[in-house]
Amino acid sequence: MSAPALRAVIDGIPVPVAADSWETQRVEARVLAEMADKGTREFLAWQPPELPLAAHRWRFVLDWTHADRSKALIEQIFAVPGVHTLVLWRPEVHAWRGDGSRRAFRLPRPLALDAVAPPGGAPAHPYQPRFHFGVGGPGGVGVVDLDIVTKTAADYAAEEPPAGEVWRVEGGVDFKLGTVPEAGEILRAQVVPIYRVLRAPESRQRLTGPFREPLNLELSEASEDTP
């Protein structure tokens, strides 16, 4: 059985053959600001307080030396231009800084397990989200893990969570804490997301024999306003 970590899910469809390699590139959103001496300085782009401190987009390259039946499937999916969804079963970490009054925050991307199951019958537990204060694994010194409760949108809006819990909206990106983080306190989350991606406008493949079908799939994360 192939490990889910190399078996992508595209538009909710598991790719049958695991990729031989993945290449990921994280591109942080940055801005140039003019200084008093007329020089410029680069800063991380400003984020609204409900979103993680660092905004970023991803670029992906998935390579198959012999894609077999995956090639036909992928080409059928991307025959329709526009935005597609991608799950890679790899976690990413986000951080929010408390201000002493805010308890409601947002993830930048929805969670994979709300829409699809890990391929190959793999257990879902390793891909569940984790919200915590402090740095380290569960049970570490100074680490406080929050119990996660998934709510419908109506139940989420109707009440507030108790201390020690974080409520999240099923299928959504909103979540809120039972205890308001103190000013400067850092909340972290480890999540496996669903990416909205576009295929690169140019692609190339190198055929080395009549019976092998290599595949090189280049994708870039779409912006939120891309239809």
VMD Tcl script that draws the C-alpha trace (Angstrom):
set ca {
  {0.00 0.00 0.00}
  {1.39 3.41 -0.99}
  {1.74 5.96 1.76}
  {-0.99 8.64 1.63}
  {1.74 11.26 1.95}
  {2.66 10.72 -1.71}
  {-0.82 10.03 -3.05}
  {-2.47 13.27 -4.02}
  {-6.21 13.84 -4.14}
  {-7.30 16.16 -6.97}
  {-10.88 17.45 -7.14}
  {-11.78 14.83 -4.53}
  {-10.39 11.97 -6.67}
  {-7.43 9.97 -5.28}
  {-4.63 9.63 -7.81}
  {-4.09 5.84 -8.12}
  {-0.29 5.88 -8.35}
  {1.90 7.65 -5.79}
  {4.16 10.35 -7.21}
  {7.87 9.55 -7.29}
  {8.69 12.99 -5.95}
  {7.09 16.23 -4.86}
  {8.60 19.68 -4.93}
  {6.95 22.38 -2.84}
  {7.83 26.06 -2.75}
  {6.43 28.40 -0.12}
  {6.14 32.00 -1.32}
  {5.52 34.51 1.46}
  {3.54 37.65 0.68}
  {5.83 40.65 1.05}
  {5.62 44.39 0.37}
  {8.22 47.09 -0.26}
  {7.98 50.21 1.91}
  {9.77 53.49 1.25}
  {11.92 54.65 4.16}
  {12.67 58.20 5.34}
  {16.07 58.12 3.61}
  {14.28 57.32 0.29}
  {15.47 53.73 0.41}
  {13.15 50.76 0.46}
  {12.73 47.90 2.88}
  {10.92 44.60 2.48}
  {8.28 43.60 5.03}
  {5.89 40.70 5.42}
  {2.51 41.69 4.01}
  {-0.03 42.88 6.59}
  {-2.67 40.36 7.59}
  {-6.03 41.04 9.26}
  {-5.87 40.03 12.96}
  {-8.17 37.04 12.48}
  {-5.78 35.47 9.94}
  {-2.33 33.91 10.57}
  {0.62 36.24 11.03}
  {2.36 35.23 7.77}
  {0.49 35.09 4.47}
  {1.87 32.73 1.85}
  {1.04 30.87 -1.32}
  {2.37 27.52 -2.54}
  {3.77 26.17 -5.78}
  {3.88 22.42 -6.36}
  {5.59 20.10 -8.81}
  {4.53 16.44 -8.80}
  {6.64 14.01 -10.83}
  {5.85 10.49 -11.98}
  {8.50 8.60 -13.95}
  {5.72 6.29 -15.07}
  {2.26 7.64 -14.38}
  {0.42 4.60 -15.76}
  {-3.34 5.05 -15.31}
  {-2.80 8.21 -13.26}
  {-1.78 10.11 -16.38}
  {-5.11 9.59 -18.13}
  {-7.01 10.50 -14.96}
  {-5.04 13.69 -14.36}
  {-5.33 14.80 -17.97}
  {-9.10 14.27 -17.82}
  {-9.33 16.41 -14.68}
  {-7.24 19.26 -16.07}
  {-8.93 19.18 -19.45}
  {-11.35 21.56 -17.70}
  {-9.45 24.85 -17.19}
  {-9.67 26.91 -14.04}
  {-9.31 26.28 -10.32}
  {-9.04 22.71 -8.99}
  {-8.62 21.36 -5.46}
  {-5.52 19.53 -4.23}
  {-4.81 17.58 -1.04}
  {-1.25 16.42 -0.39}
  {-1.68 15.03 3.15}
  {1.19 17.18 4.39}
  {0.68 19.42 7.44}
  {1.33 23.14 7.54}
  {1.69 25.29 10.67}
  {0.08 28.69 11.29}
  {0.37 31.17 14.15}
  {-1.85 33.94 15.50}
  {-0.93 36.60 18.09}
  {-3.50 37.33 20.78}
  {-4.52 40.90 21.60}
  {-6.32 40.30 24.90}
  {-9.82 40.64 23.41}
  {-10.12 38.48 20.29}
  {-11.23 34.87 20.56}
  {-12.41 34.25 16.96}
  {-9.92 33.52 14.18}
  {-9.77 32.03 10.69}
  {-7.69 29.42 8.91}
  {-6.45 30.45 5.45}
  {-7.66 27.19 3.88}
  {-10.35 24.60 4.68}
  {-9.36 21.28 6.21}
  {-8.86 18.22 4.01}
  {-10.70 15.77 6.27}
  {-13.90 17.82 5.96}
  {-14.09 16.84 2.30}
  {-12.09 13.67 1.61}
  {-10.73 10.59 3.37}
  {-7.05 9.58 3.28}
  {-6.44 7.34 0.26}
  {-5.71 3.67 0.50}
  {-7.77 3.21 3.65}
  {-5.19 5.01 5.81}
  {-6.38 6.13 9.27}
  {-7.57 9.72 9.59}
  {-5.98 10.35 13.01}
  {-2.55 11.57 11.76}
  {-4.26 14.22 9.64}
  {-6.52 15.70 12.31}
  {-5.90 19.38 13.20}
  {-4.07 20.41 16.35}
  {-4.41 23.78 18.14}
  {-2.06 24.65 20.98}
  {-0.13 27.25 22.94}
  {3.60 26.79 23.46}
  {6.16 25.07 21.24}
  {6.53 21.30 21.17}
  {4.61 18.08 20.89}
  {1.52 17.14 22.88}
  {2.26 16.92 26.58}
  {5.48 18.91 26.27}
  {6.67 21.32 28.94}
  {4.74 24.58 28.62}
  {2.53 23.20 25.83}
  {-1.23 23.55 26.22}
  {-3.29 21.60 23.68}
  {-6.90 22.60 23.10}
  {-9.73 20.12 22.67}
  {-11.27 20.53 19.22}
  {-15.04 20.39 18.80}
  {-16.56 20.57 15.30}
  {-19.87 22.45 15.10}
  {-22.48 23.22 12.50}
  {-22.57 26.87 11.45}
  {-25.78 27.42 13.46}
  {-24.44 25.84 16.67}
  {-21.14 27.68 16.27}
  {-22.92 31.04 16.14}
  {-25.33 30.26 18.98}
  {-22.92 29.71 21.88}
  {-19.35 30.11 23.09}
  {-16.93 27.26 23.87}
  {-15.84 26.53 27.44}
  {-12.27 27.08 28.60}
  {-9.80 24.64 27.08}
  {-11.82 24.06 23.92}
  {-11.66 25.39 20.40}
  {-14.78 25.25 18.24}
  {-14.50 25.09 14.47}
  {-17.15 25.21 11.76}
  {-17.45 21.95 9.84}
  {-16.40 22.53 6.25}
  {-15.36 26.10 7.00}
  {-12.34 28.07 8.16}
  {-13.72 29.89 11.22}
  {-12.80 28.85 14.75}
  {-12.99 30.38 18.22}
  {-11.50 29.70 21.62}
  {-13.15 29.35 25.00}
  {-10.44 31.48 26.60}
  {-9.31 34.75 25.05}
  {-5.53 34.66 24.37}
  {-3.60 37.27 26.29}
  {-1.96 40.13 24.42}
  {1.16 38.80 22.73}
  {0.30 35.15 23.41}
  {0.86 32.94 20.37}
  {-1.69 30.36 19.25}
  {-0.47 27.73 16.79}
  {-2.30 25.24 14.60}
  {-1.07 22.29 12.61}
  {-3.50 21.41 9.83}
  {-3.74 19.45 6.58}
  {-5.48 21.79 4.12}
  {-7.24 21.72 0.80}
  {-5.44 23.91 -1.74}
  {-7.13 25.70 -4.64}
  {-4.69 25.40 -7.53}
  {-4.18 26.30 -11.16}
  {-2.13 24.24 -13.61}
  {0.94 25.98 -15.01}
  {0.18 27.49 -18.43}
  {3.17 25.69 -19.96}
  {4.23 22.10 -19.40}
  {6.67 19.67 -20.94}
  {7.33 15.95 -20.81}
  {10.26 13.86 -21.89}
  {9.44 10.47 -23.39}
  {12.28 7.96 -22.99}
  {10.54 4.90 -24.42}
  {7.33 3.76 -26.09}
  {5.91 2.09 -22.99}
  {6.65 4.60 -20.23}
  {4.45 7.61 -19.63}
  {6.21 10.19 -17.45}
  {4.17 13.04 -16.02}
  {5.27 16.38 -14.63}
  {2.43 18.31 -12.99}
  {3.13 21.94 -12.07}
  {0.53 23.75 -9.97}
  {0.31 27.14 -8.29}
  {-2.07 28.12 -5.53}
  {-4.90 30.35 -6.71}
  {-5.81 33.54 -4.90}
  {-9.02 33.67 -2.89}
  {-10.78 35.85 -5.48}
  {-9.98 33.55 -8.42}
  {-13.35 32.16 -9.63}
}
mol new
graphics top color blue
foreach p $ca { graphics top sphere $p radius 0.5 }
foreach p [lrange $ca 0 end-1] q [lrange $ca 1 end] { graphics top cylinder $p $q radius 0.2 }
display resetview
